[in-house]
Amino acid sequence: MVQSELIGYVRKSKGGNALKLSISKEAFDDAQRYLSQDGKEYVGLVINLSKVQEILDETRDVTSICQIVNEEL
């Protein structure tokens, strides 16, 4: 079973011409990290693309930003 941790939310900006990401500092600080081949550290996050499309289509207001836990991203 795939587990995920909530990191934040995505919504349309008030102006409507951008997506606004709201990320919890505490959740981000606790998130799993990985090192790239060039030695840089990253946090892998996922957003459901069909739910983002619903935000763009204005049939949904918000969706989650998550991290898949203990999986390769």
C-alpha positions as CSV (number, residue, x, y, z in Angstrom):
1,M,0.0,0.0,0.0
2,V,1.3,3.4,-1.0
3,Q,1.5,6.0,1.9
4,S,1.6,9.7,1.4
5,E,2.2,12.7,3.7
6,L,0.4,16.0,3.2
7,I,2.8,18.8,2.5
8,G,0.5,21.6,1.3
9,Y,-2.1,22.7,-1.1
10,V,-2.5,24.0,-4.6
11,R,-5.1,26.6,-5.7
12,K,-5.7,29.2,-8.4
13,S,-4.3,32.6,-7.5
14,K,-6.8,35.4,-6.8
15,G,-5.9,36.9,-10.2
16,G,-6.6,33.6,-11.8
17,N,-3.5,33.5,-14.0
18,A,-1.3,31.4,-11.8
19,L,-1.3,28.4,-9.5
20,K,-0.6,29.3,-5.8
21,L,1.3,26.7,-3.8
22,S,1.0,26.8,0.0
23,I,3.5,24.5,1.6
24,S,3.7,23.8,5.4
25,K,7.2,24.7,6.6
26,E,6.9,22.0,9.3
27,A,5.9,19.3,6.8
28,F,8.6,20.4,4.4
29,D,11.2,20.3,7.1
30,D,10.1,16.7,8.0
31,A,9.9,15.5,4.4
32,Q,12.1,12.8,3.0
33,R,15.0,14.0,0.8
34,Y,17.2,12.5,-1.8
35,L,20.5,13.4,-3.4
36,S,20.9,13.8,-7.1
37,Q,24.0,12.6,-8.9
38,D,25.4,16.1,-8.8
39,G,25.1,16.1,-5.0
40,K,22.1,18.5,-4.7
41,E,19.4,17.7,-2.2
42,Y,15.8,17.6,-3.3
43,V,12.3,16.9,-1.8
44,G,10.1,15.0,-4.2
45,L,6.5,16.1,-4.2
46,V,3.4,15.0,-6.2
47,I,0.2,16.7,-7.3
48,N,-2.6,14.8,-9.0
49,L,-2.7,16.1,-12.5
50,S,-6.4,15.5,-13.1
51,K,-7.2,17.5,-9.9
52,V,-5.0,20.4,-11.1
53,Q,-7.0,20.3,-14.4
54,E,-10.2,20.6,-12.4
55,I,-8.8,23.7,-10.6
56,L,-7.9,25.2,-14.0
57,D,-11.4,24.3,-15.2
58,E,-12.8,25.9,-12.1
59,T,-14.7,22.8,-11.0
60,R,-12.5,22.4,-7.9
61,D,-11.0,25.1,-5.6
62,V,-8.0,23.3,-4.1
63,T,-6.0,20.0,-4.1
64,S,-3.2,18.6,-2.0
65,I,0.6,18.5,-2.5
66,C,1.9,15.2,-1.1
67,Q,5.0,13.2,-0.7
68,I,5.0,9.5,-1.4
69,V,6.7,7.9,1.6
70,N,9.2,5.1,1.3
71,E,8.9,5.0,-2.5
72,E,11.3,6.0,-5.2
73,L,10.1,9.2,-6.7
